Amino acid sequence: MAKQKLTLALEPDLIAYGKTYAAERGTSLSELLETYLAQLRATSPLPDGEGTSALVRRIRSELAQGLPQAPHHVDQKSVRLDYLSSKNP
């Protein structure tokens, strides 16, 4: 599938953070955002959020509240363990 260009309007400090974050991981900001959006699409099949990962639910909640305030650290192992424990009560 051919890629298309997209123009986004973001705060300059968020752009700088995103570029640094991506570079530290050997990727581009475009690839980082594309991967993130693809993961959202793959993990949110239901509109009520059921079946989504704990991380996606947290991000949605933060966005609804006007958060997150970048940069912040996410302990992915902890989030995954919380998600798995919520699936198997």
MDTraj code that builds the backbone (N, CA, C; nanometers):
import mdtraj as md
import numpy as np

residues = "MET ALA LYS GLN LYS LEU THR LEU ALA LEU GLU PRO ASP LEU ILE ALA TYR GLY LYS THR TYR ALA ALA GLU ARG GLY THR SER LEU SER GLU LEU LEU GLU THR TYR LEU ALA GLN LEU ARG ALA THR SER PRO LEU PRO ASP GLY GLU GLY THR SER ALA LEU VAL ARG ARG ILE ARG SER GLU LEU ALA GLN GLY LEU PRO GLN ALA PRO HIS HIS VAL ASP GLN LYS SER VAL ARG LEU ASP TYR LEU SER SER LYS ASN PRO".split()
xyz = np.array([
    [0.0841, -0.1167, 0.0000],
    [0.0000, 0.0000, 0.0000],
    [0.0896, 0.1244, 0.0000],
    [0.0595, 0.2190, -0.0853],
    [0.1374, 0.3427, -0.0947],
    [0.1081, 0.4304, 0.0261],
    [0.2117, 0.4946, 0.0750],
    [0.1954, 0.5834, 0.1901],
    [0.1567, 0.7222, 0.1430],
    [0.0841, 0.7931, 0.2268],
    [0.0425, 0.9295, 0.1986],
    [0.1020, 1.0223, 0.3032],
    [0.1234, 1.1470, 0.2638],
    [0.1717, 1.2470, 0.3571],
    [0.0555, 1.3002, 0.4382],
    [0.0869, 1.3406, 0.5618],
    [-0.0126, 1.3954, 0.6522],
    [0.0518, 1.5110, 0.7269],
    [-0.0184, 1.6209, 0.7361],
    [0.0314, 1.7350, 0.8103],
    [-0.0389, 1.7393, 0.9445],
    [0.0394, 1.7471, 1.0514],
    [-0.0149, 1.7543, 1.1865],
    [0.0263, 1.8859, 1.2504],
    [-0.0572, 1.9392, 1.3340],
    [-0.0240, 2.0593, 1.4099],
    [-0.0050, 2.0177, 1.5555],
    [0.1206, 2.0192, 1.6003],
    [0.1545, 1.9801, 1.7371],
    [0.2395, 2.0877, 1.8014],
    [0.2420, 2.0877, 1.9340],
    [0.3263, 2.1813, 2.0067],
    [0.4725, 2.1504, 1.9764],
    [0.5553, 2.2543, 1.9592],
    [0.6964, 2.2337, 1.9242],
    [0.7721, 2.1439, 2.0221],
    [0.7445, 2.1574, 2.1524],
    [0.8163, 2.0735, 2.2487],
    [0.7740, 1.9275, 2.2372],
    [0.6496, 1.9019, 2.1980],
    [0.6029, 1.7656, 2.1782],
    [0.6672, 1.7044, 2.0533],
    [0.6825, 1.7847, 1.9508],
    [0.7504, 1.7383, 1.8288],
    [0.8950, 1.7027, 1.8610],
    [0.9627, 1.7910, 1.9337],
    [1.1032, 1.7660, 1.9702],
    [1.1147, 1.6390, 2.0536],
    [1.0246, 1.6226, 2.1505],
    [1.0259, 1.5019, 2.2333],
    [1.0037, 1.3779, 2.1476],
    [0.9055, 1.3841, 2.0588],
    [0.8749, 1.2700, 1.9729],
    [0.9916, 1.2316, 1.8838],
    [1.0581, 1.3309, 1.8270],
    [1.1734, 1.3035, 1.7412],
    [1.2875, 1.2413, 1.8202],
    [1.3120, 1.2935, 1.9406],
    [1.4180, 1.2383, 2.0253],
    [1.3842, 1.0958, 2.0665],
    [1.2606, 1.0749, 2.1094],
    [1.2139, 0.9425, 2.1514],
    [1.2311, 0.8419, 2.0378],
    [1.1892, 0.8808, 1.9191],
    [1.1996, 0.7920, 1.8031],
    [1.3455, 0.7641, 1.7677],
    [1.4279, 0.8679, 1.7663],
    [1.5690, 0.8520, 1.7302],
    [1.6399, 0.7584, 1.8279],
    [1.6078, 0.7697, 1.9562],
    [1.6689, 0.6810, 2.0567],
    [1.6327, 0.5354, 2.0321],
    [1.5257, 0.5133, 1.9594],
    [1.4802, 0.3772, 1.9309],
    [1.5072, 0.3352, 1.7872],
    [1.5847, 0.4183, 1.7180],
    [1.6258, 0.3838, 1.5821],
    [1.5137, 0.3875, 1.4803],
    [1.4191, 0.4782, 1.4986],
    [1.3081, 0.4886, 1.4054],
    [1.2766, 0.6359, 1.3807],
    [1.1777, 0.6607, 1.3002],
    [1.1370, 0.7983, 1.2725],
    [1.0083, 0.8280, 1.3483],
    [0.9779, 0.9552, 1.3615],
    [0.8532, 0.9941, 1.4261],
    [0.7342, 0.9431, 1.3448],
    [0.7440, 0.9472, 1.2138],
    [0.6357, 0.8954, 1.1288],
    [0.6127, 0.7468, 1.1540],
    [0.7197, 0.6706, 1.1592],
    [0.7080, 0.5264, 1.1828],
    [0.6532, 0.4985, 1.3225],
    [0.6963, 0.5767, 1.4196],
    [0.6478, 0.5615, 1.5566],
    [0.4968, 0.5844, 1.5623],
    [0.4496, 0.6921, 1.5002],
    [0.3068, 0.7218, 1.4995],
    [0.2279, 0.6183, 1.4195],
    [0.2842, 0.5739, 1.3090],
    [0.2169, 0.4726, 1.2279],
    [0.2010, 0.3425, 1.3065],
    [0.3059, 0.3029, 1.3770],
    [0.3016, 0.1814, 1.4582],
    [0.1992, 0.1946, 1.5698],
    [0.1986, 0.3105, 1.6349],
    [0.1038, 0.3346, 1.7435],
    [-0.0402, 0.3258, 1.6924],
    [-0.0681, 0.3910, 1.5814],
    [-0.2044, 0.3889, 1.5263],
    [-0.2441, 0.2481, 1.4818],
    [-0.1495, 0.1744, 1.4258],
    [-0.1788, 0.0365, 1.3848],
    [-0.2111, -0.0494, 1.5067],
    [-0.1400, -0.0266, 1.6182],
    [-0.1684, -0.1016, 1.7410],
    [-0.3053, -0.0644, 1.7968],
    [-0.3399, 0.0631, 1.7904],
    [-0.4729, 0.1039, 1.8354],
    [-0.5812, 0.0340, 1.7541],
    [-0.5620, 0.0317, 1.6225],
    [-0.6604, -0.0328, 1.5350],
    [-0.6716, -0.1816, 1.5672],
    [-0.5601, -0.2454, 1.5951],
    [-0.5588, -0.3894, 1.6203],
    [-0.6142, -0.4255, 1.7576],
    [-0.6097, -0.3335, 1.8531],
    [-0.6494, -0.3684, 1.9900],
    [-0.7805, -0.3062, 2.0329],
    [-0.8511, -0.2373, 1.9444],
    [-0.9775, -0.1767, 1.9868],
    [-1.0930, -0.2159, 1.8953],
    [-1.1272, -0.3452, 1.8942],
    [-1.2350, -0.3892, 1.8069],
    [-1.3736, -0.3510, 1.8561],
    [-1.3883, -0.3215, 1.9840],
    [-1.5199, -0.2923, 2.0382],
    [-1.5284, -0.1465, 2.0816],
    [-1.6383, -0.0785, 2.0535],
    [-1.6503, 0.0635, 2.0858],
    [-1.6486, 0.0940, 2.2343],
    [-1.6898, 0.0000, 2.3189],
    [-1.6947, 0.0274, 2.4624],
    [-1.5600, 0.0063, 2.5305],
    [-1.4579, -0.0291, 2.4541],
    [-1.3250, -0.0459, 2.5122],
    [-1.2979, -0.1856, 2.5626],
    [-1.3998, -0.2705, 2.5649],
    [-1.3780, -0.4068, 2.6088],
    [-1.2892, -0.4774, 2.5061],
    [-1.1922, -0.5494, 2.5510],
    [-1.1019, -0.6181, 2.4608],
    [-0.9794, -0.5360, 2.4260],
    [-0.9723, -0.4128, 2.4746],
    [-0.8542, -0.3309, 2.4491],
    [-0.7527, -0.3534, 2.5595],
    [-0.6294, -0.3226, 2.5308],
    [-0.5251, -0.3401, 2.6301],
    [-0.5378, -0.2344, 2.7390],
    [-0.4764, -0.2618, 2.8530],
    [-0.4783, -0.1670, 2.9642],
    [-0.4111, -0.0362, 2.9239],
    [-0.3070, -0.0456, 2.8444],
    [-0.2363, 0.0741, 2.8005],
    [-0.3266, 0.1612, 2.7137],
    [-0.3989, 0.0997, 2.6210],
    [-0.4888, 0.1754, 2.5336],
    [-0.5998, 0.2385, 2.6166],
    [-0.6560, 0.1648, 2.7121],
    [-0.7608, 0.2218, 2.7974],
    [-0.7071, 0.3396, 2.8778],
    [-0.5843, 0.3270, 2.9271],
    [-0.5237, 0.4358, 3.0041],
    [-0.5026, 0.5592, 2.9164],
    [-0.4526, 0.5386, 2.7963],
    [-0.4288, 0.6503, 2.7050],
    [-0.5611, 0.7190, 2.6718],
    [-0.6637, 0.6407, 2.6430],
    [-0.7948, 0.6983, 2.6127],
    [-0.8466, 0.7801, 2.7301],
    [-0.8313, 0.7269, 2.8503],
    [-0.8763, 0.7970, 2.9697],
    [-0.8004, 0.9281, 2.9876],
    [-0.6691, 0.9231, 2.9701],
    [-0.5878, 1.0434, 2.9843],
    [-0.6243, 1.1468, 2.8788],
    [-0.6453, 1.1032, 2.7571],
    [-0.6816, 1.1960, 2.6510],
    [-0.8169, 1.2619, 2.6802],
    [-0.9097, 1.1857, 2.7348],
    [-1.0405, 1.2405, 2.7681],
    [-1.0306, 1.3467, 2.8771],
    [-0.9267, 1.3369, 2.9605],
    [-0.9064, 1.4322, 3.0691],
    [-0.8088, 1.5438, 3.0307],
    [-0.7668, 1.5473, 2.9052],
    [-0.6711, 1.6491, 2.8626],
    [-0.5282, 1.6124, 2.8942],
    [-0.5045, 1.4870, 2.9221],
    [-0.3704, 1.4377, 2.9522],
    [-0.3279, 1.3485, 2.8376],
    [-0.2119, 1.2952, 2.8249],
    [-0.0997, 1.3029, 2.9176],
    [-0.0159, 1.4275, 2.8958],
    [0.0589, 1.4583, 2.9934],
    [0.1553, 1.5667, 2.9837],
    [0.2906, 1.5026, 2.9555],
    [0.3313, 1.5012, 2.8328],
    [0.4575, 1.4379, 2.7934],
    [0.5731, 1.5175, 2.8509],
    [0.6842, 1.4574, 2.8779],
    [0.7066, 1.3134, 2.8741],
    [0.6697, 1.2477, 3.0077],
    [0.6256, 1.1257, 2.9998],
    [0.6061, 1.0476, 3.1214],
    [0.6417, 0.9030, 3.0904],
    [0.6814, 0.8330, 3.1938],
    [0.7275, 0.6956, 3.1776],
    [0.6110, 0.5994, 3.1996],
    [0.6030, 0.5000, 3.1171],
    [0.5028, 0.3952, 3.1324],
    [0.5760, 0.2653, 3.1603],
    [0.5455, 0.2058, 3.2740],
    [0.6034, 0.0763, 3.3081],
    [0.5204, -0.0299, 3.2352],
    [0.5662, -0.0665, 3.1158],
    [0.4884, -0.1565, 3.0310],
    [0.4659, -0.2926, 3.0956],
    [0.5632, -0.3399, 3.1704],
    [0.5484, -0.4695, 3.2362],
    [0.4343, -0.4633, 3.3376],
    [0.4300, -0.3567, 3.4155],
    [0.3248, -0.3395, 3.5149],
    [0.1880, -0.3273, 3.4489],
    [0.1804, -0.2496, 3.3418],
    [0.0539, -0.2329, 3.2702],
    [0.0070, -0.3670, 3.2160],
    [0.0987, -0.4431, 3.1587],
    [0.0618, -0.5745, 3.1029],
    [0.0144, -0.6692, 3.2126],
    [0.0853, -0.6701, 3.3264],
    [0.0441, -0.7564, 3.4381],
    [-0.0943, -0.7162, 3.4903],
    [-0.1195, -0.5850, 3.4993],
    [-0.2520, -0.5383, 3.5415],
    [-0.3585, -0.5865, 3.4436],
    [-0.3296, -0.5752, 3.3152],
    [-0.4246, -0.6179, 3.2137],
    [-0.4516, -0.7681, 3.2234],
    [-0.3449, -0.8468, 3.2344],
    [-0.3618, -0.9921, 3.2412],
    [-0.4379, -1.0333, 3.3668],
    [-0.4104, -0.9669, 3.4779],
    [-0.4820, -1.0026, 3.6015],
    [-0.6293, -0.9625, 3.5930],
    [-0.6606, -0.8572, 3.5176],
    [-0.8009, -0.8173, 3.5016],
    [-0.8773, -0.9144, 3.4122],
    [-0.8065, -0.9838, 3.3232],
    [-0.8710, -1.0807, 3.2346],
    [-0.9029, -1.2092, 3.3080],
    [-0.8212, -1.2450, 3.4080],
    [-0.8375, -1.3704, 3.4815],
    [-0.8562, -1.3383, 3.6302],
    [-0.9766, -1.2973, 3.6674],
    [-0.9990, -1.2580, 3.8072],
    [-0.9867, -1.3703, 3.9055],
])
top = md.Topology()
chain = top.add_chain()
for i, resn in enumerate(residues, 1):
    res = top.add_residue(resn, chain, resSeq=i)
    for name in ("N", "CA", "C"):
        top.add_atom(name, md.element.get_by_symbol(name[0]), res)
traj = md.Trajectory(xyz[None], top)
